[in-house]
Amino acid sequence: MGHALDTLPKVDLSCHFEGALPLALLSELARKHGRADAEAPLGPLPVTDLAGLAEARAKVRSLLVTAEDFFAAGQALGAALLEQAVMHVDLHVDPTLWPASHCKPAELLESIDAGLCAARPDGEETLLSWSFLIELRRELTAEAATAVVQAILDAEVPHVGAVAVAAENAPGESALHLQAAFALAKEAGLIRVVATDRGKGLLAEALQLGAQRIVGGAAALEDADLLLQLRAHRLPIAICPSAQVLAGLTRSIAELRLRKMKDAGLFVALGSGWPVLLGTSIGAEFEAVTRHHHWRLDDVRNATARAIEAVSTDATRRFQLARTVEIWRHRPMAGPGKKGDDWSL
């Protein structure tokens, strides 16, 4: 099914900005800023543990300094997404985690947005769209988190679609003090996302925060009440397979509890997490899940359709995305000996 997955119009429901930037761009930025590690700014890839991921993310953040750097990053990322047939990406960005940057959070996002816009041929929105998920770390104070959200709203940054609480830094770390920031996001019409997969308690907390999407969520299988709530609210759950393996939440992609989650009535879609740093892509994640979990073509299509329902963008764009998938769904398959076109299977 490789060719089909290569040409499938994809939606990436959970992708981290600094983990998705092309390596060629990062080397170029390292040379620009006179870095000694210009030829291999990230060391060995893909990273193989959480410490390596944290180190690689910090190195990426140290390479983006000016508004021009963030514009170049957005442009390179947009070109890579177009090449991978990604129609839409929900892009996690923590605009407070760039110590070398001279940009304020709103300026940083505006520069990335401008670069992504520049990557689209003739500004064709139907080929690629994105939403920024403003990530809030759990260690932020309530006041700091609210101030970040308010500053971005005041600046009217384009394509801001959600506020997301980052994955916990330690099991049991609470995010309930971020309720004020979530309330502000709700008032502004933003989606609220919580990343968590280390136990039932944090998942219950996500529901208490009023999350409209979960990243992770397999812990719900351990609690009938949580399952009932997730089903009742039809909350989308984004699973990033390679990231789950890296975090030790499962031993392999083959052991992901996707079938159990589906059988339990959960609304599951796929994301790529930190694709470049993990040596993967959203297409590769689909391929791995398809191979190990015996997904058929309709499973892939249905996962994409679920992701479209969940993306943090307007109804018009969701309709356009769904229409593109339907066009692809009804394209004729290329039979033996037929060349077919770019949409053929």
C-alpha positions in Angstrom: 0.0 0.0 0.0 3.1 2.2 -0.1 2.1 4.2 -3.2 -1.4 4.8 -1.9 0.0 6.2 1.4 2.5 8.4 -0.5 -0.3 10.0 -2.5 -3.0 9.9 0.2 -4.0 13.5 1.1 -3.1 13.4 4.8 -4.0 15.3 8.0 -1.5 15.5 10.8 -3.4 16.0 14.0 -0.4 16.6 16.3 3.0 17.8 15.1 5.5 19.8 17.0 7.1 22.7 15.1 10.7 22.3 16.3 10.5 18.5 15.8 9.4 18.8 12.1 11.9 21.2 10.5 14.0 19.8 7.7 17.6 19.0 8.6 19.0 21.0 5.6 17.4 24.1 7.0 18.8 23.5 10.4 22.3 23.1 9.0 21.9 26.3 7.0 20.8 28.2 10.1 23.8 26.8 12.0 26.2 28.1 9.3 24.4 31.4 9.2 25.0 31.9 12.9 28.6 30.6 12.9 27.9 27.5 14.8 30.7 24.9 15.2 28.2 22.1 14.7 27.0 23.5 11.4 27.4 20.2 9.5 25.6 18.1 12.0 23.7 20.5 14.3 21.6 17.7 15.9 24.0 14.9 16.3 22.8 11.3 15.6 19.3 10.9 14.4 16.7 9.6 15.0 16.8 10.2 18.8 16.3 7.0 20.8 15.2 8.3 24.2 13.5 11.2 26.0 16.8 12.7 27.0 18.0 12.7 23.4 14.7 14.3 22.3 14.9 17.0 24.9 18.5 17.8 23.8 17.6 17.8 20.1 14.6 20.1 20.7 16.8 22.5 22.7 19.4 22.6 19.8 16.7 23.4 17.3 15.4 26.2 19.5 19.0 27.6 19.7 19.2 27.8 15.9 16.2 30.1 15.3 17.2 33.6 16.4 15.6 36.2 14.2 12.2 36.8 12.6 13.9 35.8 9.3 14.9 32.5 10.7 11.4 31.7 11.7 10.1 32.8 8.3 12.7 30.4 6.7 11.6 27.6 9.0 8.0 28.1 8.1 8.8 28.1 4.4 10.9 25.0 4.6 8.3 23.2 6.7 5.5 24.1 4.3 7.5 22.8 1.3 8.1 19.5 3.2 4.4 19.2 4.0 3.4 19.8 0.4 5.9 17.2 -0.7 4.3 14.7 1.7 0.7 15.5 0.5 -0.2 16.9 3.9 -3.4 18.9 3.5 -3.5 20.2 7.0 -1.3 20.2 10.1 -2.2 21.1 13.6 1.2 22.6 14.7 2.2 22.7 18.3 4.3 25.7 19.1 5.5 26.9 22.5 6.4 30.5 21.7 8.0 31.0 25.2 10.7 28.4 24.7 13.1 30.2 22.4 15.8 31.7 24.7 18.0 32.8 21.8 15.2 34.5 19.9 14.8 38.2 19.7 11.1 37.8 18.8 8.1 38.2 21.1 5.7 35.2 21.0 3.3 36.8 18.6 6.1 37.9 16.3 7.5 34.4 16.3 4.2 32.9 15.3 3.5 35.6 12.6 6.9 34.9 11.0 6.3 31.1 10.9 2.8 31.8 9.4 4.3 34.1 6.8 6.8 31.4 5.8 4.1 28.7 5.5 2.0 31.1 3.4 5.1 31.7 1.1 5.5 27.9 0.6 2.1 27.5 -0.9 2.2 27.8 -4.7 0.3 30.9 -5.7 -1.1 31.1 -2.1 -3.4 28.1 -2.9 -5.0 27.4 0.5 -6.7 24.2 -0.6 -3.3 22.5 -1.0 -2.1 23.2 2.5 -3.6 24.7 5.7 -2.4 24.8 9.3 -3.5 25.8 12.7 -1.2 26.8 15.5 -1.7 25.1 18.9 -0.2 27.4 21.5 1.4 25.0 23.9 1.5 25.8 27.6 3.9 24.0 29.8 2.6 22.7 33.1 5.3 24.5 35.0 4.1 27.9 33.9 2.3 29.9 36.6 -1.4 30.6 36.0 -0.6 34.3 35.4 2.2 33.6 32.9 0.0 31.1 30.9 -2.9 33.6 30.8 -0.6 36.4 29.7 0.8 34.3 26.8 -2.6 33.5 25.5 -3.8 37.1 25.9 -0.8 38.6 24.1 -1.3 36.3 21.1 -5.1 37.0 21.0 -4.4 40.8 21.3 -2.0 40.5 18.3 -4.6 38.7 16.2 -2.0 36.2 15.0 -3.4 34.4 11.9 -4.2 30.7 12.1 -4.2 30.3 15.8 -6.7 27.5 16.4 -6.1 26.0 19.8 -4.4 26.2 23.2 -2.7 23.0 24.3 -1.3 21.8 27.6 2.0 20.1 27.0 2.7 16.5 28.1 3.5 16.2 31.7 7.2 16.5 32.7 6.7 14.0 35.6 3.9 11.6 36.4 1.3 13.2 38.6 2.1 16.8 37.7 -1.1 18.8 37.6 -2.3 21.4 35.1 -5.4 22.5 36.9 -3.8 25.9 37.6 -4.1 26.6 33.9 -7.9 26.7 34.0 -7.9 30.5 33.6 -5.8 30.3 30.3 -8.2 27.6 29.1 -11.2 29.8 30.0 -9.7 32.7 28.0 -9.1 30.3 25.0 -12.7 29.1 25.2 -14.0 32.7 25.3 -12.0 33.4 22.1 -13.4 30.3 20.4 -10.1 28.3 20.5 -10.0 24.5 20.8 -8.6 23.2 24.1 -6.1 20.3 23.8 -4.4 18.3 26.6 -1.5 16.0 26.0 -1.4 13.2 28.6 -1.0 9.4 28.7 0.5 8.6 32.1 -2.4 7.3 34.1 -6.1 7.8 34.6 -5.7 10.7 37.0 -4.2 13.0 34.4 -6.8 12.0 31.9 -9.6 12.8 34.3 -7.9 16.1 34.9 -7.9 16.8 31.2 -11.7 16.3 31.2 -12.0 18.6 34.2 -10.1 21.3 32.3 -12.7 21.0 29.5 -10.4 19.5 26.9 -11.9 19.1 23.5 -9.1 16.9 22.3 -6.6 14.5 23.9 -3.2 13.6 22.7 -2.5 10.1 24.1 -5.5 8.8 26.0 -4.9 5.0 26.0 -5.2 5.2 29.8 -9.0 5.5 29.3 -9.1 1.8 28.6 -8.4 1.2 32.3 -11.5 3.1 33.6 -15.1 2.5 32.5 -16.2 6.0 33.7 -13.5 7.7 31.6 -14.4 5.7 28.6 -18.1 6.7 29.0 -17.2 10.4 29.2 -14.9 10.3 26.2 -17.5 8.5 24.2 -20.3 10.8 25.4 -18.4 13.9 24.4 -16.9 12.2 21.3 -13.6 13.7 22.2 -10.9 13.1 19.5 -7.8 11.3 20.6 -4.6 11.9 18.7 -2.1 9.0 18.8 1.6 9.6 17.8 2.9 6.0 17.4 6.6 6.6 17.3 6.5 9.1 20.1 4.5 6.6 22.2 7.3 4.0 21.7 10.0 6.6 22.5 8.2 7.6 25.8 8.0 4.0 26.8 4.2 3.9 26.8 4.3 0.9 24.5 7.1 -1.5 23.5 6.4 -1.2 19.8 4.0 0.2 17.3 2.7 -3.4 17.0 1.6 -3.3 20.6 -0.3 0.0 20.5 -3.8 -0.5 21.8 -5.4 1.0 18.7 -7.8 -2.0 18.1 -8.9 -1.9 21.8 -9.5 1.9 21.6 -11.5 1.5 18.4 -13.5 -1.4 19.9 -14.2 0.7 23.0 -15.8 3.4 20.8 -13.0 6.0 21.1 -12.5 8.6 18.3 -8.9 8.0 17.4 -6.7 9.7 14.7 -2.9 9.8 14.1 -0.3 12.5 14.5 3.4 12.5 13.9 4.7 14.1 17.1 8.3 15.1 16.4 8.7 13.5 12.9 12.2 14.6 11.8 13.8 14.1 15.2 12.2 10.6 15.4 13.1 9.7 11.8 9.5 9.4 10.7 6.7 11.3 9.1 2.9 11.2 9.2 3.0 9.0 6.1 5.5 6.6 7.7 3.3 6.5 10.8 0.3 5.5 8.7 2.4 2.9 7.0 3.7 1.4 10.2 0.2 1.2 11.7 -1.2 -0.3 8.5 1.5 -2.9 8.5 1.4 -3.9 12.2 -2.3 -3.6 12.8 -3.5 -4.9 9.4 -5.4 -1.8 8.5 -7.1 -1.8 5.2 -7.4 1.2 2.9 -10.7 2.1 4.4 -9.1 2.2 7.8 -6.6 4.7 6.6 -9.3 6.8 4.9 -11.5 6.7 8.0 -8.6 7.8 10.3 -8.1 10.7 8.0 -11.8 11.5 8.0 -11.8 11.5 11.8 -8.8 13.8 11.9 -10.6 16.2 9.6 -13.5 16.4 12.0 -11.1 17.2 14.8 -8.8 19.8 13.2 -8.8 23.2 14.9 -9.9 25.2 11.9 -13.2 26.6 10.5 -16.0 24.6 9.1 -15.3 25.8 5.5 -11.8 24.4 5.6 -13.0 21.2 7.2 -15.5 20.8 4.3 -12.7 21.4 1.7 -10.5 18.8 3.4 -13.3 16.2 3.5 -14.1 16.9 -0.2 -10.5 16.3 -1.1 -10.5 12.9 0.7 -13.7 12.0 -1.0 -12.3 12.8 -4.4 -9.3 10.6 -3.6 -11.6 7.9 -2.3 -13.4 7.6 -5.6 -10.5 7.7 -7.9 -10.1 4.5 -10.0 -7.4 2.1 -8.8 -4.6 1.4 -11.2 -4.8 -2.2 -12.4 -1.9 -4.5 -13.4 0.2 -2.9 -16.0 -1.5 0.4 -15.8 0.6 3.4 -14.9 -2.3 5.3 -13.2 -2.1 8.9 -12.0 -0.8 10.5 -8.9 -4.0 9.5 -7.0 -4.0 5.8 -8.1 -3.5 3.0 -5.7 
